[in-house]
Amino acid sequence: MLDVDPLNVALTTVAIVIAVILYRRSDSNKIGKDDERRYPPSLPSLPIVGSLPYVSGGMDVLPEFFMKTAEKLGPVFTFNTGNRYDYSPK
């Protein structure tokens, strides 16, 4: 069997853990600093119901609502439906 010094094993383990922590916190492993957490502009949203209360006029005028919202927010915007985000291209 291998004769392993417990101190060397502990030091190696600590060094690996520190290296992993430093790597994950560094910006070198990311494509760009601002790439994470960048979402398209969105309507205001509420818990559980999301952006649905801000749809004015009901289902009959839904296409017009999205077109007007696209004019304000741009061709791609976020529409929060409850617990998920939907990206709506123009």
C-alpha contacts under 8 A as a table, 3 or more apart, distances in Angstrom:
res1	aa1	res2	aa2	distance
4	V	8	N	7.64
4	V	9	V	7.52
5	D	8	N	5.43
5	D	9	V	6.58
6	P	9	V	5.08
6	P	10	A	6.18
7	L	10	A	5.12
7	L	11	L	6.12
8	N	11	L	5.13
8	N	12	T	6.00
9	V	12	T	5.17
9	V	13	T	6.10
10	A	13	T	5.13
10	A	14	V	6.18
11	L	14	V	5.14
11	L	15	A	6.10
12	T	15	A	5.07
12	T	16	I	6.18
13	T	16	I	5.19
13	T	17	V	6.22
14	V	17	V	5.14
14	V	18	I	6.14
15	A	18	I	5.19
15	A	19	A	6.10
16	I	19	A	5.06
16	I	20	V	6.18
17	V	20	V	5.21
17	V	21	I	6.21
18	I	21	I	5.12
18	I	22	L	6.11
19	A	22	L	5.19
19	A	23	Y	6.04
20	V	23	Y	5.08
20	V	24	R	6.17
21	I	24	R	5.28
21	I	25	R	6.26
22	L	25	R	5.19
22	L	26	S	6.06
23	Y	26	S	5.27
23	Y	28	S	7.82
23	Y	29	N	7.25
24	R	27	D	7.99
24	R	29	N	7.38
26	S	29	N	6.71
27	D	30	K	5.46
27	D	32	G	7.86
27	D	33	K	6.74
28	S	31	I	7.83
30	K	33	K	6.73
31	I	35	D	6.97
32	G	35	D	5.25
32	G	36	E	7.92
33	K	36	E	7.15
34	D	37	R	7.39
34	D	38	R	6.79
35	D	38	R	6.01
39	Y	78	T	7.43
40	P	76	V	6.42
40	P	77	F	4.99
40	P	78	T	5.74
40	P	87	Y	7.78
41	P	73	L	6.14
41	P	74	G	7.91
41	P	76	V	7.70
41	P	77	F	5.07
41	P	78	T	5.95
42	S	73	L	7.32
42	S	77	F	5.45
42	S	78	T	4.44
42	S	79	F	6.09
42	S	80	N	7.79
43	L	51	S	6.31
43	L	54	Y	7.89
43	L	78	T	6.87
43	L	79	F	6.33
43	L	80	N	7.64
44	P	50	G	7.88
44	P	51	S	6.08
44	P	54	Y	7.82
45	S	49	V	7.57
45	S	50	G	4.47
45	S	51	S	4.42
45	S	52	L	7.84
45	S	80	N	6.41
46	L	49	V	5.86
46	L	50	G	4.65
46	L	51	S	6.47
46	L	82	G	7.97
47	P	50	G	5.74
47	P	82	G	6.76
47	P	83	N	7.75
48	I	82	G	4.68
48	I	83	N	6.43
49	V	52	L	5.99
49	V	53	P	7.23
49	V	81	T	6.34
49	V	82	G	4.59
49	V	83	N	8.00
50	G	53	P	7.52
50	G	79	F	7.91
50	G	80	N	4.88
50	G	81	T	4.77
50	G	82	G	4.37
50	G	83	N	7.12
51	S	54	Y	5.63
51	S	55	V	7.30
51	S	79	F	6.21
51	S	80	N	5.15
51	S	81	T	6.04
51	S	82	G	7.60
52	L	55	V	5.53
52	L	80	N	7.62
52	L	81	T	6.51
53	P	56	S	7.54
55	V	58	G	6.63
55	V	62	L	7.41
55	V	65	F	6.91
56	S	61	V	7.87
56	S	65	F	7.31
57	G	60	D	6.91
57	G	61	V	5.79
57	G	62	L	7.53
58	G	61	V	6.17
58	G	62	L	6.69
59	M	62	L	5.11
60	D	63	P	7.95
61	V	64	E	5.38
61	V	65	F	6.15
62	L	65	F	4.96
62	L	66	F	6.28
63	P	66	F	5.24
63	P	67	M	6.24
64	E	67	M	5.04
64	E	68	K	6.13
65	F	68	K	5.25
65	F	69	T	6.11
66	F	69	T	4.97
66	F	70	A	6.00
66	F	90	K	7.99
67	M	70	A	5.01
67	M	71	E	6.31
67	M	90	K	7.11
68	K	71	E	5.08
68	K	72	K	6.51
69	T	72	K	5.11
69	T	73	L	5.96
69	T	74	G	7.70
70	A	73	L	5.16
70	A	74	G	4.81
70	A	75	P	5.25
70	A	76	V	6.95
70	A	77	F	7.05
70	A	90	K	6.28
71	E	74	G	5.64
71	E	75	P	7.27
73	L	76	V	7.46
73	L	77	F	6.31
74	G	77	F	6.58
74	G	90	K	7.94
75	P	88	S	7.97
75	P	89	P	5.62
75	P	90	K	4.64
76	V	87	Y	6.64
76	V	88	S	5.62
76	V	89	P	4.48
76	V	90	K	6.12
77	F	87	Y	5.78
77	F	88	S	5.63
77	F	89	P	6.86
78	T	85	Y	6.33
78	T	86	D	5.77
78	T	87	Y	4.76
78	T	88	S	6.32
79	F	85	Y	5.95
79	F	86	D	5.27
79	F	87	Y	6.28
79	F	88	S	6.93
80	N	83	N	7.24
80	N	84	R	5.95
80	N	85	Y	4.57
80	N	86	D	6.12
81	T	84	R	5.68
81	T	85	Y	6.22
81	T	86	D	7.13
82	G	85	Y	7.95
